[in-house]
Amino acid sequence: MKKYTIFFLLSLLIAINSFGNNKKSGSVILDKRNGIYWQDNLSSQKSSEDWDDAILYCDQLSLNGIKHWRLPTFEELFSIVDYTRVHPAIHPFFSFVDEGSYWTSTDFAATEARAWTIDFRTGETYYSYKTTNHTVRCVKNIPAKSTKESK
């Protein structure tokens, strides 16, 4: 039991400090730890018709001149859950949150007909049929700097 308590406390500490060095610019949050940009605008509360619609929405999204976003992986979306909070259980760095389930790009291993979701009311994780609707928050990989830029 003690090792689970230590694990839980360590997870909380990581979640609380994970956005310490990140920056918000308009509708985009720079997540340096994960090397991605996060969408954070009113459309971050958009519900998709289904999983395919969510993927298409992200691919067509353009924010702050950044195009071709994608659905976050399970690990990426899980990294912004904040278990010290509920309603919503998301890091307070985010301004626009739907207190419902968000899609991830991660298939549920038992069947390709389902994908993982995270409910930001409580931070609980679920798998859902890809034909259902859930909210969409897109991400974009931060481009690697060229060798010229890093000198």
C-alpha positions, -999 to 999 in steps of 0.1 A, spaced: 0 0 0 28 24 8 44 20 -26 11 30 -43 8 61 -21 43 71 -30 35 65 -67 3 86 -65 21 115 -47 49 114 -73 23 115 -101 6 145 -86 40 163 -82 48 157 -119 14 168 -130 16 200 -109 50 210 -123 47 198 -158 37 232 -173 61 253 -153 82 263 -183 55 264 -209 41 295 -227 8 305 -241 5 325 -273 -30 333 -283 -48 301 -290 -17 279 -286 2 265 -256 38 255 -260 44 222 -241 82 220 -240 83 188 -219 63 168 -245 77 188 -276 42 197 -288 18 226 -292 -17 224 -277 -48 240 -291 -65 261 -265 -93 282 -279 -131 281 -279 -130 253 -306 -111 232 -280 -146 225 -267 -158 213 -301 -175 179 -302 -168 157 -332 -194 135 -350 -170 106 -346 -133 96 -344 -127 101 -381 -144 136 -379 -120 144 -351 -89 134 -371 -102 155 -401 -109 185 -379 -73 185 -365 -58 180 -400 -77 211 -413 -70 232 -382 -49 264 -385 -40 284 -354 -14 312 -352 -2 302 -387 4 266 -376 -14 240 -399 -21 203 -400 -26 194 -364 -34 159 -351 -52 141 -323 -30 137 -292 -18 102 -282 -32 87 -250 1 96 -232 1 132 -245 -35 138 -234 -30 121 -201 0 144 -194 -24 174 -189 -47 156 -165 -44 172 -130 -57 149 -103 -56 177 -77 -86 192 -95 -120 181 -106 -146 197 -128 -123 201 -147 -94 178 -139 -70 195 -163 -40 217 -157 -52 253 -150 -29 265 -178 -58 256 -202 -85 282 -206 -110 264 -227 -122 230 -214 -153 209 -220 -160 188 -189 -164 157 -209 -145 130 -228 -118 140 -253 -106 117 -281 -70 104 -284 -54 89 -315 -46 57 -296 -66 26 -306 -79 3 -279 -57 -28 -284 -86 -53 -281 -104 -39 -312 -97 -12 -338 -133 -2 -336 -125 17 -303 -101 43 -292 -91 57 -258 -107 88 -244 -100 109 -212 -129 125 -193 -118 158 -179 -146 160 -153 -125 136 -132 -95 125 -153 -108 90 -158 -98 71 -189 -122 50 -211 -123 34 -244 -151 43 -268 -165 32 -301 -150 54 -328 -186 60 -341 -195 81 -310 -189 118 -305 -164 132 -280 -146 166 -277 -115 173 -297 -83 191 -285 -55 190 -312 -17 189 -309 11 196 -332 47 185 -329 72 213 -324 95 213 -354 131 202 -347 155 231 -351 179 228 -379 216 227 -372 219 263 -385 193 275 -360 209 258 -330 244 273 -336 
